[in-house]
Structures are given as C-alpha cells and as structure tokens.
Amino acid sequence: MSISVFDLFKIGIGPSSSHTVGPMRAAADFADAVRQQGLVQDVQRLEIHLYGSLSSTGRGHATDRAVLMGLMGERPDTINPDAIEPSMRTIIERRELALAGQWPVAFDYATDLIFIDEPLPYHPNGMSIVAYGAGDQTLYANTYYSIGGGFVLDEAQVASGAGATDDKALPYPFTTGAELLRLCELHGLRVSRLMMENEKVWRSEAEIRSGLMSIWQAMKACVDRGLHQQGILPGGLNVKRRAAKLHASLRAASGGNIISSTLNAMDWVNLYALAVNEENAAGGRMVTAPTNGAAGIIPAVLHYYMSFKPSAQDEDVIEFMLAAAAVGILCKINASISGAEVGCQGEVGSACAMAAAGLTEVMGGTPEQVENAAEIGLEHNLGLTCDPVGGLVQVPCIERNAIAAMKAINATQLALRGDGSHFISLDKVIRTMRETGRDMQDKYKETSKGGLAVNAIEC
C-alpha cells in the first residue's frame, strides 16, 4: 500500500472526514458511474442506506447532507459550504435532486434516506446507494465504506482486496517505524527527505512543494476565519464559539504582538486549535489532518512553530508535513485513523503523534528523536474513546484538539531532551492502539451510545 502525504492532508469541509468527506466522495463517485454508463436520464428514484456509525451519528455529522450533495456532483474540496443548507431545503421541499447536477430525480428525504444502526461486516462506516428506473428496476447500485480520513472503498475494491491507495513502487518503502529508521540510517536521510523522495513517484518536487504550501494556506485560512466568527455552533447543543473572544483577549494582553512571551504560548496553541475545530463543527472549509475530528492539532502546532520560532520559513512547513505524514502512514496501515473503528485514539492520537513528529523534525531532531516524539504523543492518547455528545463534532472534540496539540509540543520537548532511545517503540504503541480499538465496545466508537454522549445531556 502506497500512501501519499496528499492522501492524509486533503482540503475538504466539516464536520467529519469519515462521515462527511468520505460519504460525499462516495456519492459523487456513484453519480459519476451512473453518468458514465449513460443512465442518468433513465433514473427515476434514488434510495440511500446508511449503516452502523454513519447511521448512529449521521445527522449530527452531516452525513445526510454530504451524500445528497455528492449525488448532485459536488465534491468536498470544491463545494461551497454556504450553498449546502439552501440546497438541502430545496431537495426537501421539492422532493427531488439533480443527479450529477444534470437530471431531476425523485427523492423523498423522509423515506428514501434510511438509517440502519447495524453495521455492515467490513467496516462500521458503510453506505449503499441504489438508482431505480421505470417499474422500480435497479439500474445501478453500489456499496461504499468510508474508512477514515476521507478514504473510500467500494464493494468491488473490498471484494478484490484492493486498498484505498495505489501500489506504486517507492524508492524507500516502509511499513513499520523500525523500517523507516533503518532506511534513514542506511541512506543518511532525514525523515522528511526520505518522504520527499517517495512522494516524487507521484509528482515532481516542485509540485509537491507547491501542493503542501497550498495545504498550509488552507490551514491558515481556516484558522483566520475561525478567529473572526462568533455566535452559536449549529446542531442544538448551543455551544458558543470561543476563539474570537480569546483572540481579542490575547491581542489586547500582548499589545497586538502575537509573539509576546513564551509563557502565553499555550494560550495561542489553544486558540489555533479552537479556531480550526469550531470551523469544522460549523461545516466550514478546512484540511483533513488526518481526519476532521482531529483537524486542529497539526495546524495549531505548526502555527505555534511558525509564530514563535524567529527563524521559521516556508521550507519548515514542507519538512513538518512530510515528517508528520510518515507517522500518519504508519498509523493508517498498521491500525486505523477512523474513530468508528478504534475510537478517538485513532484520530486525535494519530494527529498528536504526527504533529509531534513534524515539530521534532523542524526543530532539528534525528530520525530516532522523531520516532520517539511520535511514540510519546500516541502512547498518551491510548484508549481515548469517541463518544461525541449529540452525535456532533463539538463536545469533547473541540477542546480535545487543544489538549492534544499541547501534548504534541510536550512530546517534542521530551524527545529532544533525549537521544532517541526509549523503552516502547512507536510500532508497539500503534499495535496497542489497534488491539485496544478491537477490544473497545462499539458504544465508545463514534456511535454516541455511551460515555459522555449519554452522561452529558440531562433531559
């Protein structure tokens, strides 16, 4: 399995990579398949089934909206988030949608979108779509699995054993942290440089650098928007946005100078994370890193470095993201980055480890120290449950990103104070995350049927 840095960092919309970004991509793929087979004008009705976690938290995670927008030909990296609600109102009122943006098809939101809490065998995030013609004849049907981070597999890919990524031969292939360290030592490469050489299988170095800077610009734009938005987040919990008020307070305290002292760095890290995750909760434009629920951690840590390190430059952004992606690849192929599969340890834990690795890399850490920082970051998120209150990516998700961002910075500090040698390897922690996720009860894995989700709300 060959995974690119651009598989892990994707521009999309909130509030969830597995429940919003993935289902929108799957539905858009379905619409494309119908169009390519010349069936669009034969379709008279559509039916959608959401299974498992996509059903349990589907409305709170905007899965219903995502699927319908995807069927209309929209994709998460290009859709205008502000157009979603008006489009939804039109679909519900008219009881029809424009399949692939071309053909009006009957669709009754109340009866044609079916929620089934029982999961399909392959993955907790399953969905099926059926296009019917005259006499309710099935014209085309497919089943999709949103396996975390916006990655999608369809029924044929699952049956064939194919992965969500390609199998290109890399110059420096690795599937474990131990292999990564061995390759770095053997070839005298830093983690970011090794990743760059692997990335060049898909695109030129100039394209890689340009693409990563575009990702960084999207992250910064998300932070900036989050710093200026106020009011109540949608969904019914009446959660207030806090980033704008905190931003004004910090600027007043520092006289408008962001870099006022190291002592208030924690406030700024918290601010960056809150800004991103409030935007995500509101369904805004953001970057999956590696998931939406954990999307504030890497931007917060990278903003911290770029703001508080006087010598910080664009090259550091490139190296940070490449090193972070190396750890994300290990988490994905050896465990999971899906909250529905292994709990929040797979989302926030993986993002914390990635951020720690990236920060250690740009701080001049050795490959061994990078691996150590990632291990610390992930180890201290083991067992983290995914039990969002009200099925919304708000409580505890928003604050959890801020806490994990600080953990990542602390993990870097600990790793840089050592020589890279440590008792538990990153590989062992990732394996533990996988096993812990397997043992975790389903009610703690993005179903909102246990934990905070049932104890926080008093009716």
C-alpha angles and dihedrals in degrees: 000000000000114000123187128212085243090059089061097040110051130161109235144125136277159292103035137006094205096037102034112017096039096045091047090052091047093050091047089051089051091052090048091051092051090048094047090052090053092242102119097101092046094058113103102167140015130208127192128195120194115196137196115338092002086062099039095053098014098117095043091047092046094242091143091055093043094054094048093048090049092052087055089057099261122140128202096242095053108027118111104238091208091060096059100081095047089048091050092052090051093050093049095045097044096034091225141087135202105252110221085353089286116078131043109235128183112254126166109196091203097055109016096055106069125190116207115178093197108096126230114248099253102053138350091243103067132149137172130199127196127192113203128199132191114334090014091287112167107243098174135352135174140171122222136192123208100207100183137287092042093298113143134193125187129212094268093050091051092048092050094045091241119155129229089255135049131265101235114159110251125206090229108028118184135169099175137045089242091057091048092053092046092052092048091052095043095051099030093241133147115230093253093050092050089051091049091055090050092048090055088073087075104032143357121279090248090054091048092052092046092047094050092048088052088053089050091050089052090050091050092047090052091051092047093051091046091053092059104039119097138180136056124331115239123254106071103272090102092225110173122225109244105178098085094051093045090048092054091047094051094046091051092049093050097041091247093305111122094198098058102136141335089244094072095042089104090060091054093048089051090048095052092049093047091049093054097044095046088054089048092050089052092053094251132151113284144138123268102231095194092312135003095243088059096033097117099061103072095040090048094051094043091048088050091054096044092048101041101035108080093202095048115135140171092269088065090059090056094048093044094054095044093051091044090051092054089062092042089056091053092049093049100046097040101037127350144277091209119109089202090058106040106003128249091315085078093053109030092024093053093044091049091052091047093050091048091051093049094048092047090051095054091043088062098260122163119244088259091054091047090054090046093052091050090049092052092047094051097038092061093052096052113132094019109157128218106223106142115191112246091000088281127131091236115081118072094351101076097051091038089065091054092051093047092050089058090047089055092053091047091048089055092050092051093047094048090051089059135056097247097265116120142157103249120043125222089244091059093048091050090049089050090051090053093048093044090051091050090053095043115105115249092240088071095050109082096295097107089224098117147022118022091355092069100028100048099060121069114194 
